[in-house]
């Protein structure tokens, strides 16, 4: 922090609220993280408790960074930009509509912009990450659940509903797994950390005849997805099969997205991208195999800029 | 044509090229059809022959209207706006990439803009029809095949590929009916005039044990879809079942579209909309039943402005 020019850049508090972790950072206007902290989302049963914790984190980060934030940009599952709310988020403990934007503005004294977490990721990848300079792209968040942020013709697609991009709840398997949203067979019940673990459990039971409770039920989801990846890297058949099935489901959704939106790129972020080529390789192969002849393929990339979502807060607050 | 103001409006030749019929009209700049003619697309084995026929039609319509066209706006299946081509259209007899824009410009001496037929429909419904004044909507063409035109944030979504909106080829039934595009289970093999007729044949065979060639194979498709509608109106069980199955497939696709794009309205055009509430009623019911809780529903409407697609030529040439 000895560069006077860098110290003069305005700082934004970026919050990436996920089903498992909440990443908090001070980001400068060029998208660089200057201080950060991570909270466990599941430690906070009520939104009020998380908001209070975020205000405390802000104070600590401002001391670390030696500067004050001028605004807050927050991404949350089922976030509604226009209303500043988090509404009926199946992957959070909160019920109903939570006015998180105004709660956080009150707690911090700062202007706050809130959006869907995947929209924050799309803004970040478009301004600072894998989709820099592109006009038509989709960002898919692969974490506890699955989210989508769509940019078409250079504009974020929010829709008349304000809830566009809900890729996690498109139909994947008719009458399939029960989703947190109340429907069966949603894409995120198959393609997500939770989905991978469930598929791995099915593969283990199918190959070994082990009882139904042997698949790590109750174990922390992200840790277990990491374990499935480690098993696949060691060549375990059930783990490799689980990745192949997950990849085939994901590829089917990507073919439909390509047909509907014709994106130049689909970029993936989130915890499950740590599985790298173990997931991306078979996804790309299945995608190209399923794409109708004559339909231009999108690039499929796992983001190598994990802070791009946090940097999206810069684009979010300046767009407001 | 005694109003001097109306006579002074510029005329545009509008061409709506479908798999079965090609509608041709002179449209004024307020979107009103002043003269029209219909060609049978299937009468023309080669694009050159259709282009020559369109030039003849233009000359006749200009005599009828007592005025000259200043430009041509043409919508075609698999049309690419940027390149002015029709590319690998499964529902046309032509193979490969056909430079229809330049062929028609040469034949008519007029500037020509070409786009996907469903994009023409979307431009027309947005400027003159069911979606007038809306920023976020989807227009679905239900004819021989099924097409989609997407408007997001007031902009037509063409995608980096130039082929966005290909709703007809999203997956409906895994390993289902063989589509003209080469894949199996595409939406338009179930939800279209052809799809309805095929489903009706299955329903008749399932209920009566009749032999497989009893379902009108070889009969003209649109005529036969009209017959299925007439049978449904008379209360025939197999025809009602065919509409219910078609509606359920369509509703599933509309739920996914709503999740991805959050449109205010989905408007339908094309020959199959003549079936009215027989199709729209069960589609709306299935759509509302399948939509996840908390997801705002789009209005579903069958366009009552059949000339809106032709009127889209006005928006197409003025956008160029």
Interface residues (C-beta under 8 A of the other chain):
Chain A: X78 X87 X88 X134 X135 X136 X137 X148 X150 X152 X153 X155 X157 X158 X159 X160 X161 X162 X163 X164 X165 X166 X167 X169 X170 X171 X179 X181 X182 X183 X186 X252 X255 X256 X257 X258 X259 X260 X261 X262 X263 X264 X290 X292 X293 X294 X295 X296 X298
Chain B: X78 X87 X88 X134 X135 X136 X137 X148 X150 X152 X153 X155 X157 X158 X159 X160 X161 X162 X163 X164 X165 X166 X167 X169 X170 X171 X179 X181 X182 X183 X186 X252 X255 X256 X257 X258 X259 X260 X261 X262 X263 X264 X290 X292 X293 X294 X295 X296 X298
